[in-house]
Amino acid sequence: MESQDLPECPVCLQPYDGECTIPRVLACGHTVCESCLLNLPKKLPGAIRCPACTVLVKYPPEGPTTLPKNIDLLRLIPGGSENPRKPVNKSKNVSNLPFLPRSWSDEFYSNWKSYLLRDDTVERDQVSLLPVGSFSSGGEDGSLFKAGYLVRVMDCLREMKEEERGELGLVLRAFTKQNCRICRVLGLWGDLGDGVLYLASEKQKRGNFLDKNLGCFEKEGVFNFALMGMEMCEAVISLHKEGLIAGCLSFSCFQLDDFGHIYLDLIEVLLTGRGIQDVVANVGFSGKKIGDGEIRMLFKDLLKRDVFVCPEVLLKLLEKEGTGVECCSLKYPIRYSSDAWLLSCILLRIVNGDVFSDEWVEYMCHIIVKGSENSEIDCSSVYTSSMEKVSSLLGTKFGAECVSLQQILCKCLDLDPESRSLVVDVWKCIRELVIRPQFDKMVKLYGASYDENVGRCMVVGKLCLLSRERTETQEKDELQGKEANGATDMVNGLTEGRIKWKDLQGHLDCVTGLAVGGGYLFSSSFDKSVKVWSLQDYSHVHTFRGHEHKVMAVVCVDEEQPLCISGDSGGGIFLWSINIPFGQEPLKKWYEEKDWRYSGIHALAVSENGYLYTGSGDKLIKEWSLRDGTLSGTMTGHKSVVSAIAVNNGVLYSGSWDGTVRLWSLSDHSLLTVLGEDMPRAVSTVLSLAADQHTLIATYENGSVKIWRHDVLRKSMQIHNGAIFTVSLDGKWLFTGSWDRTIKAQ
């Protein structure tokens, strides 16, 4: 036999030689070399997955040496290998994929997961919140379906436009880390109560302080004013370093911490921007032009709120609303110096109080309404006159030593953004009031570069428009309706109450089980019957009667001869034909060995090889032949009622009132492993199981769910307020039904 024809290990691909690569036979019948078995990941006690068929098989605690050798393979090996090969070191290939049933890609989730806050981590009065999206709160509008927190938040992000997510991501990437003079952004938080997704940031405990200090600064307070002005400039400079332009500022945007330092609250900046957009929208309407009266009303409205916006930003907002200004042809771009205008206004308003406000309204009205190309001389004279009044007011407060400050603040109010000073220049000028230049050798401001091509103005961006656009979209959807498309849309429709359902009434007592097969829905009940419902019109078709005790479970077999199988609390097992016409008598029935101490059948499952499995009150799992109803085998080990069973991929999973889930090999009925032995007995009763490929779900009496994936416990969560009696795993969706009268989709 050629060497390439020698039988080889399916893991390391080394030919078996009986010395270094020893073939060992697993319970499933496949052969793996001894060295590979030693290196396979053992995630469950006493069991491994066969690398050939992935079936869970029993693994002896003594190691692979106690497994039988594959003698037939060894006979094929030529005797006397002169150079026995050394075992090859194999690296473990352990899958670390978390169980996250979802309608979005892995890449999308990985991009956003670090910014998601848990639903129970945010206290509203401790943070600043900006609404950025909305989702169904679940359980409202007549819907009993509740999608999980993560699903709702991620779906909300997925439904955003690319530009909206891009701007939101920019803010999160830049400010979730601590930034100089800017309140740290905490992340995204969904309020399950009002169904709103928020951007959350830290809130300084001392709050806003500027409106309490208007006009209070005199000559002796110049140093306090300078320190405050420097920190305000530093906050705006930090914003510019991240490529963002505020475009609007208000007193509420600046917060004071416990040490008296000033911070810029980005959430308040964005809320201020939304407020300005609302004011602009109320002034005029699309396709029309506004004049001096409307502009004056607009600025007075903003000043009442202590809100400031520069001319180029205001005109941009009016343009986006489709509203023009009479006799105005200004076309200045928004630049970083736009924020210098805002800071200058705020600082002058702090010093001069309401006197500056009146002057500012007149100046703004004149340059916007009359600031056309034919009125440059007029605008220049108005600017000069207004700045002389401003300088005079500032000089009266602080004296001649603040001449440079007067000049730079007035320069910041120039109509042309390119002629204004930058915020860095304002910072340097104010700093000179505190530390003379000849002594200021320690600090230099680095990193404040101004690439006007990448600057993004927040007030005209998507985050400020998001609230209005979302409201308009929701109103449009409500008027036009939304058509469900696919499983995800079906779940969304259920959570939002858009998809209707029908009550199937007929049972006289509790419904204990549901099964689908042959185009019908089957329901079992404590009323000792199994009812058949049409899946076409949901009408009642037939009732199977014959049980003398409560029917506890029902399953279907979709094969050549489709069957409905029901089990009752007296140990009776009934097989019903589901061919039309439905019969009055079962095709076959038999009973477990009767024992008055135990409560009969509690769970049913069917395997692909034609066997029925029952979980019973006598603590046993039994295997029955569907062909003749004979008992083929028994699995023992549970210490209480076997309340749930599931079959998947050659493994039987059994859950019990004793709180454990046991895994059994279907081939030889041997116990593979036990899960949940460490759980507190008082809260650990297993009520239902679902298994699919490498995922196992167990639900418990206390309303919790445990999820194992690739044999590793991935998640344990409390999702219901009562016992979870049923669970279904459909693709990436997990459905649970509970005693609290809700069905939840995770």
Secondary structure, DSSP 8 states (H G I E B T S, - for coil): --GGGS-B-TTT--B--SSSS-EEE-TTS-EEEHHHHHHS---BTTEEE-TTT--EEE--TT-GGGS-B-HHHHHTS-S--SS-------------------SS-HHHHHHHGGGB--TTS--GGGEEEEEEEE---SS-TT--EEE-HHHHHHHHHHHS-HHHHHHHHHHHHHHSS-BTTB--EEEEEEETTTTEEEEEEE--TT---GGGSTT---GGGHHHHHHHHHHHHHHHHHHHHTTEE--EEEGGGEEE-TTS-EEE-HHHHHHHHHHHHHHHHHH--TT-EE-HHHHHHHHHHHHHTTEEE-HHHHHHHHHHTT-EETT--------THHHHHHHHHHHHHHHHTHHHHHHHHHHHHHHHHS-SGGGHHHHHHHHHHHHHHHHHHHHHHH-GGGHHHHHHHHHTT-SSGGGS--HHHHHHHHHTTTS-GGG--S---------TTT-EESTTSHHHHHHHHHHHHHHHHHHH-----HHHHHHHHHHHT-S--------SS-EEEEEEETTEEEEEETTSEEEEEETTT--EEEEEE--SS-EEEEEEE-SSS-EEEEEETTSEEEEEE-SSS--SS-SEEEE----TTS--EEEEEE-TTSEEEEEETTS-EEEEETTT--EEEEE---SS-EEEEEEETTEEEEEETTS-EEEEETTT--EEEEE-TTS-GGG--EEEEEEETTEEEEEETTSEEEEEETTEEEEEEE--SS-EEEEEEETTEEEEEETTS-EEE-
